[in-house]
Amino acid sequence: MNDQSRTLLQRDGTKTILASLISIVIGLAVGSVLVLAVGLSSDNLGLSSAWEGIRLIFLGLFSTGRNEAGALSWGFNPQSIGNMLFRATPLILTGLSVSVAFKTGLFNIGAPGQYLMGTLATLAIALGIPSTALPSPLIWLLAFLGGALAGALWGCIPGLVKAFLNINEVLACIMTNWIAANLVTWFFDATKVFQNTVENTKSSYIYKTAYGKTLVDGAWTYVDGNGVQTAKLGLDKIFPGSQVNAGILIAIVIAIGVYILMTKTTLGYQLKACGANRHAAHYAGINDKRNIVLSMAIAGALSGAGAALYWLAGNTEFFWKTYQSLPTAGFNGIPVALLAANHPIGVIFTGCFMSMLNIVGLQLTNLTAYNEYITDVIISVIVYLSAFSLLIKMLLNARKTNKPAAIVDSGPDSLPEEKAAAEDSAAKGGEQA
């Protein structure tokens, strides 16, 4: 191995990537063992069925169903890949939300509540402004900014109590999560105007944003195809039959923006300084209280933006009665951030990976006798191992210390100074090891 390759392997970033990859491989292996155990222990399944399940776990994104002979077929599946990118959009943004807070030394477990408040503001603006009053692109922009702002304001609450009252942000986030869940349920229950009355079977749903508020025969009515939705920008031609839209591109741009903010700006340096040591940062002249609140506001804005992009797709339906519980999209941002080691660019890939596992779960349910909960086990194992990424990196850093360094002896004619230098060099090498 040449010096360049050795230097690359010794870099901290390389070891972080390897630790994440090891976590992923172990998680997929555990899922495969689970599928194999279920298959062998069931009278209705067997080894062949288990082998199909294992292949779907690793390659489910490229499964095209079953052929005429009933065997699994493989190839480019534009619908699955497009849906994976669509589902990855909110995961990337909630992952960024958790990541930014982590960098400032805070654990943003309040992403679900911020996501819900972003949902409320986005849908209220998108469905509340008549499509005849403003152009649809402008309504879309207002709804997106409104969702991000609502998430930012909700994120400020735990930031404020942490900065000025020294109340643990985890407790404050749990409180704001459940307040948001009940507030959103109350809002859509009280303001029945947003509940879907056009489709009689969907009274517990809120209108899709594609339903625009239009004056028909003197009455305001929601009409399909007259509202706001995220542009496709040709992605629907590349991935036909899927829900994908330009939201994934916006999420990637935001991730790059967060990376620049955290690594190339003074504000990013101050946020990380507060995360490293709040009191030392304060002693150095950094306003730690302001930066704690600002960090949680940025984190909340990212979660709210994730909700906005998801619900502004125009093809998603908000089932408001379920939100007396918390959305998984907010909580799933935690494993996305952990697996990416809180790196904004890494979050893009881990968000796509987590979304891919969701697609794999659907493939398992649709094409085999197994169900999608197996992928939940895989995600759980990966999350558990990603929390031990530091330990994995330590194992990668391990070196063999049981072999003493060789002392070069050039024979009896060697000068005492040469032998002393060789012995000293070997001693230093042992100390470094």
N, C-alpha and C positions, 0 to 999 in steps of 0.2 A: 504494500500500500504506500503510495507516494505521500510526500509531506502535505500536498494540497488537500488530498482526500482525508488525511488524518486531521488536518485543521478543521475541515468542514464537519467531521463527526464530533469534534470536541466542542463545537459551538453550542451555547446554551439553547438557542432557538431550534437547532437540529434535534437536540435531546428532548425538547418539549414536544416537537412533532412526533418523534418516535414514541414518547410516552403515551400520547393520544392515540396513535395507531395501534399500539399494544393493547390499550384499553378497548378499542373497537374490535380487534381481532378476538380477544378473549370473550367479549360480549357476544359476538356472532357464534363463537365456538360453543358457548354455554347454551345459546338458543338451539344450535344444531343438536347438541346432546339431549336437550329436552324433547325436541321433535323425535329423535331416535328412540328415546325411552318410551314416549307415548305410543309410537308406532309399534314397537316390539311387544308392549304390554297389552295392546288392544287386539281383540279377535277380529275387528272389522278393518284394521289398517294393514300392518305388516311392514316388511323392510322396503318394498318398492314404494309404498306411500310415504314412508319416512324419507327416502332418498329424494322424492319429489319436493317434500317440504324443505329439506336442507338446501336443495338447489334454488328454491324460491327465496329463501332467506338471503342468499348471497347474490342472486341474479334476478330477483323478482321484478326489478324496474324494467328489465328487457324481456319479460314474458309477454307473449302475444296471445295467450290462451291455450286452447287445445286444438289439435288438428283433427282430421276426419277419423283417424285411427284412435283418438282419445288420448294421445300422448302430448306432453307439454311441448309447445312450440316457442321459438326464441327469435328475437330480431329487434329492430328499432321500433319502439312503441311510443309514438308521438303523444298519445293521450296520457299515458302514465308519466312521461317525462314532463309534459306541460303542467299536469296537476301537481307534480312534485315541486316545480318552480313556484306555482301559485301558493301552495301551502307553506313553502319555505319563507315567503315574504314576511308574514308576521313573526315567524320564529327568529329571523335574522334581526329584526328590529327590537324584539323583546330581549334577545341575547345581547345586543348592543347596550340595551338599557341596564341589564344586570352587570355587564362588563364595565361600563363607565363608573357605576357606583363602587364596584370592587376596586377600581384603580384609585378611588378616593378613600378607601378603607371602610366602605359601607356595604352592607348586605341588603340589596334592594329586593326583598321578598314581596314588596308591594306592587310589583309589575301587573298582577291580575287586576287589582283595583284601578290602576292607572289605565290599563287596557279597557276596562269597562267604562270609565269616564270618557275616554276617547271615543268609544262606541256611541255613548249617549249623545255627545256633542256632534259627532259626524252625522248620525242619522237624523237628528233634530234639524240640523242646518240643511242637509241635502234634501230632506223631505218637506221641510217647512217653508222653503223659499219657492214660490211658484216658478215653474219652468218658463212661463211667459214673461216674467219680470226681469230675469237676467239670463245671459247666455249660459248654456250648460257647462262649458269649461270654467267659467267664473264661479258658478255654484260649486263645482268640484273643488276648485282651489280653496274657496272659503270653508268648505266642509273639512278638507284635509288639514288646513291650518287650525280650524276650530278644534278638531280632534287632538292635534298635537298640543295646543294650548291648554285644553282641559286636562290632559295627562300631566303636563308640566305643573299646573296649579295643584293637582292632587299629589304630585310627588313632593311639592314644597312642604306639605304638612309634616311628614316625618323628618324632613330635613330641618325644619324650624325647631321642632321639639328636641332634636338631637343637638343642634348647634347652641341653643339658648337655655335649654332645661336639662341637657345631658341625659335625656331619656333614650334608652336603646332603640335604634331605628327598626329592629325586627319587631318589637312589640308594637311600635307605632304603625308599622306597615300592616301588620295583621289587623289592627283596629280599622285602618282606612280601607282595607280590602273588603271587610264585611259591611262597612257603612256604604261603600260604593255598590256592592251587590244588591243591598236592599233599596238604595236610592234609585238605581236604574230600574229595578222591578216596579217600584212605586211610581216612577215618572211615566213609564209606558202604560201602566195600568190606569193611572189617573187621566193622562192625556190620550184618550182612546182614538184620537184622530189619526195616529200613526199605525194603528193596528189594521191588519189586512182585512178589509170587508168586501173587496172585489172577488177574491177567491174564497168561497164560503167555508171551505175545509181548512183554512189557514188563519182562523181568527186569533190564534195564540202567537202568530208571527207578526213581525213588523214588515211593512212593504220593502221590497228591494229598492235600492236607490234608482234603478232603471224606471220605476214608476214615478212619473212626474205629476205634480199637483197642477191641474189645469181646470179652467172654468168651462163647464159643459152645461148648457141650458140654464145658466144662472147659478149653478152650484159647483163648488170646488170638488173635483173628482180626481182620483189618482188613476192615471192611464199608463199602461205598459208601453215602453219604448219612447216615452216623452220626458225622461228624467236624465240623471247624470250617472256616468260610469267611467271607469278608467279606460283610456285608449288602449287598443291592442298593439298598435305600431307594427303590424305584420306578424306578430308572434302567433296569432291564431292560424296563419297560413303555414308556419313551420311546425306547429303542434296542433293540428286540427282535432276537434272534438274535446279539447281540454278547456280548463277555466283560466289559463294563463293570460296575463295582460302585462302592461308596462310597469306594473307595481314592483315586479322583481328588479327591473332596471333602476327604479327610484331607490329601492332598498340598498342596492349595491353602491349607488352614488352616495347615499347617506353613510354607509359603512366606510367608504373611502374618506368622506368628510370628517367622520369621527376619528379615523386614524391620523389625519393631518392635524386635527385639533389637539389630540392627546400627545403627539410626538413632535410637532413642529411649531407650536405656539407657546407663548408665555402662560396663557391660561391653563393649558394642558400640563405644563410643568408644575404650576402652583397646585392644581388638583392632585397630581401624583405626589407632590411633596406633603400635602395634608394627609394623604393616605399612608405614606411611609412613617410619618411621625407628626401628628397634629401640633404638639407642643413645640417641637423644634421648628416647625414651619412658622408658627406664631412668633417665636423668638427671632426668627430671621426677617420678620416684617410682613409676612403673608397673612392676609385676613382669613383666618381659618373658618370662622363662622360663616362668612359670606360664601366661601368656596364649598362648604358642606351643603348649604341650601342650594347653591347653584348646581352642584353635582346631582342632587336629587331632582332638581327641576329638569335638567337635561335628560336624566334617566326617564322621568315621567313623560317628557315630550316624545321620546323615542318609542315608549310603549303605546302612547296615544296615537302616534303616527302609524304604528303597526296595525292597530285596530282600524284606523281610517282607511288604509290601503286594502284591508281585507273586506270591509263592508262596502267600500265604494266600487268594488268589482262589478256591481250591478247584477250578479247572478248568485249572491249569497243572501240567505234569509235569516234574520235574527229572531230566534225563538225566545222571547223575552221572559217567559215564565220560568225558564231554567236558571235564570241568573239570581236566584236565591242561593245558588252555589257559585263557585268561582270558575272562570274559564281556564282550561288547560293551556291555552296559548301563552298566558302570562307565566305560569309555573315552568313550562317547557323552555323558557328563556334561560333558566338557571343551568340545566345541563348543557345547553348550547354554549353558554359562556364558559363553563368549566372545561368542557372538552376542547375549546379553542384557547385555553389558558388566558382568557380575557383579551385576546388580540383581535382588534376590530376586523381585520381582513380574514383571519381564521374563522370568525363567526359566520362569514358568508358560506364557507364550506361545511361547517358543522351544522348550520341551519338546514342546508340542503340534505345533509346526511340524515338528520333526524326526520325530515320530511320524507325522505326516501323510505325509511323504516315504516312510516305510516302507510305508504303505498304498498310496501311488501306485505304488511298486515292484511290489507284489503285483498291482495292477490291470494294469500293463504286461505282467507275465508271463502273467496269465490271459486278457487280452483282445486282446493283439497278439503279434507274433512277436518283440518286444523282450523283454529280461529286466530284472529288478529291479536289476542292477548299475549301470544307468545312473543310478539315484538315488544310489548310492554316490559316483559321480563328482560329482553335483550337491552332495552334502553335503561332499565334499572341497574343492570350489571355494569353497563358502560358508565353510567353516572357515578356509581359507587367507586369504580376504579379510577375515574377521572379525578375524584376527590383525593385519591392517593397518588396523583401524578408526581408529586414531589418525591415520594418513596421510590417510584419507578425510575425517576431521574437519578436518584442516589444509587440505585442498582446499576444503572447504565454508567455511572461515574466510577463504579468500583474497579479497583485495580488489584492485581495479585501482589501481595506483599510478602509472600513466603519465599520468594526467590531473591537471595541477596545479590547485589550488583557485583559483577566480576571485577577483580582487581588485575590489571594487566601487569605482568612481571616479564620484563624483557631479558631475564637471566641474571646470572651472578655478576655480569659486568655492568648492570644498570647502576646509574648514579643514585645515591640516597635521595637527592632532590626529586628525581623522576618518580621513585617509588612513593615518596611522601605525597606528591601531587596526585598520583593515581589513587592512593588510599583516601585522600581528602575528597576527590571527585566522587568516589564510590559512596563515601559517607553522606555527602550532600544529596546524591541520588536516592539513598535510602530514606533520608529525612523527608524529601519531597514526596516519595511514595507513601 
